[in-house]
């Protein structure tokens, strides 16, 4: 009732929105339907230059001998610095925002410079983190007001839209620069580095949280520290992003 029904303005009930059986059944049908449609309608092209497993990973190793690829790997590994840490309520409210992530990639389908969306969205994301931290600070004073969840959802939608736009631009750039022979492996490797960076950031945040006294200033203070680190990271890596995007595809 507190985390789901109130945000979507539903009346309170003594039970959940659905049972675990209904939840599993729905997603089972959804996954089977999607897999069936892919198997039925998606046709793969036969490539004459197919590489075996050893050749694929050998090509990946050779790629990392290039300075630009190492710079891209570092960029992907550390790009989540500054996003802040969502509270329990924020984490639950993000669930319905999955629909935002579905439509965001359509924003960059017609561009040949996907990283432009990436660096233009970074500062607004940091700004949204600050706004949410301020809003959380004043939560005890406005929690009982009717507009509390409405404003919170709007802030989360804006922040999640920007983060999804950044993620879509990164994957668009991966797809643009990947060789068709090793494209899937290359994209998976870069995605893994991104997930690793997010995990390292979360661990670092939890570690630094132990140094801060648990009061109402703790969360805004922690967000402020990571937003500052995010600004420093953007200043340092801004020219690298522009340089990577300007490199010729043939190289």
N, C-alpha and C positions, 0 to 999 in steps of 0.2 A: 504493500500500500504506500509506503513512504517513498520508495525509490522508483517505482514503475507507474502506479496508478495516478499519483499526484502530478508528475511531470506531463502526462498526456491527458490530464483532466478527467480521469475516470472515477466513478464512485467507488468507495472502499468496499472490499469484500473479504470474507474470512478465508478465502482460498486464493491460489495464484491465478495467473492468466491462463495457464494450461497445465496439464499433467506432464510428467516426464515421458509417458508413453506417447502422448500426442506430439510432443516435441521431437522425439526420435523418429516417429513414423513420418512426420512432415519432411524432415531433412533426408530420410532414407529415400522417400519418393522423389524429392528434388534432385538428389545426387544421381539416382538411377535415370531420371528423365534427361538430365544434362548429358550424362555419359552416353545414353542411347542416341540423342540428337547428334552428338559429336561423331559417334561411330557411323551414323547413317548418312550425314551430310558433309562431313569434313573429309576431303580427299588430299592425301599427301603426294607431293611431287617426288618423283624418283630422281635422286641426285647421282650423277656419274662420278663425282669426286668425293664419295663417302670415305671417311677415315675410320680406322679401327680404334679401339680404346687406347692403346699405347700411343698412336699417332696424335690422337686428340689431346691427351694430357701433355705430350711433348710440345705441341703447338702452344698450349696455354703457358707452359714454362718459358718458351721463347718469347711470348708476348710480354711476360713480366721482366724481361731483360730490357725493355724499352722504358725510358724515363717517364713518358706520358702515361703509360699504363700503371706504373707505380704511383704516380700522382693521383690518378683516378681512384686507385684502390684506397689510398689514404683519405681521399675526399669522401668516399663512400663509408669508410670505417668510422669517421669522426663527425659526420654531418648531423647527427642527432643531438649534438651538444647544444644545450640551451632551450630545449623544448619544455623543461619542467617536469614535475611529477604529478599525475592526476590523483585526486583523493578518491576514496571509495565510492562516493556518490557520483563523481565525474566518470569513473570507470563504468558504472552501471548505466549511466545516461548515454554513453557513447554507443551502446548496442544498437539503438534504432537509427544511428547515423550511418549505418552500413549502406543505406540507399544513396547517400551523398557520394560515397566512394564509387558507386556504379556509374554515375553520370559525369564525374570529374574528368576522366580520360578523354571524353569527347571535346574538351576545351583545347587540347593540344594536337589534335589529329591532323591539322592543316599547317603545321609549322615544321621548318627544317632546322630550327634552332631550339630544341626542347629545353636546354639548360637555361635559356633566358627566363622561362617560367620558374625555374628552380631558384635562381638567386634573387629574382624579384619578389618571391614569396617568403624568403627567409626572414627578413626584418618584420614583415607583418605577423608572422608566426610568433616571433619573440614578443612583439607588442601585445598580441592576444594572450600570451602567457602572463604578462604583467597585469592585464585587465582581469583575467580570471583569478589571479592571486589576490588582487585588491577586492574583488567581489567576495572571495572566500573569507577575507579578513572581516568584512562587514556582515557576513552571514548570520551571526547571532542576533543582530539587530533587525534583520528583515526576513528571517526564516518563516515567520508566520504570515507574511504578506502574500497576497494572491499572485503577485507578479514575480515572486522569487524564482520559481522553476521556469517560467516563461523566458526571463532574461538569461538565466543560466543555459537553457537549451539553445538560445540564439547565439550566445558566446561560443558554445561548444561546436555548433554547426559551422560557424565562421572559421574557428581554429582547425577543425577536422577537415574542412574543405581545402584550406591552404596546405595542410600536411599531405592530404591526398594528391593535391596538384603537384607538390614537390616530388612525391613518390612516382607519380605517373610520368613526370618529365624525366626523372632518372631512368626509368625503364625504357622510355622512348629513346633516350640517348644510347642506352645499352644496345637496343635493337638496331639503331642506326649505324653503329660502329662495328657490330659483330660480323665476323665472317660467317657465311652460311654453313660452312663445314663444321664449325665448332660453336655456333651461335648459342645453342641451348646450354652447353657446358659453361661457356663464358658468362652468360647472363646469370646462371645459377651460382657461379663462383662470386660474382659481384654482389648478388643478393645475399649470399651467405655472409660476406664481409659486412654488409649493412646490418644484418640481424646481430652479428657479433658485436658491432659497435653499439647497437641499442642495448644489448645485454650488459656490456661493460659500463655504459652510462648509468643504467639502472643500479648496478652494483656500487658504482662510485657514489651515486646519490644516497643510497641506503647507508653507506659507510659514513658519509659526511653528516647525515641526519643524526647519527649518534652523538655528534659533537654539539648539537643545538638543543637548548633547553626546550622541552615540550610545552609550548604555550601557543597562544593564538598568533604570535609573530613568527613561529617556526616555519610554517609553510611559505608565507610570502618572502621570508628571508632566504630560504633555500632556493626558491624560484629566482629571486634577484641575483643570487650568486651564479646560477647556471645561465641566466639570460646574459649576464656580463661576459661569461666565458663564450657564449654563442656569438656575441658581438665581436669579440676578439678573433674568434675563429673565422667569421665572415670577412673581416678586414684582411686577415692573413691569406685567405684562400680565394678571395674575389678574383684576382688576376689569373690565378690558376684555372678557375672555372672558364673564364673568357678564352684563355689560351687553348684549353682542351677542346672547346667547342669550335674554335677557328682552325684546328688542324684538319688537313685534307683526309678524306676517307681512305684514299689509296695508301696512305702511310701506315 
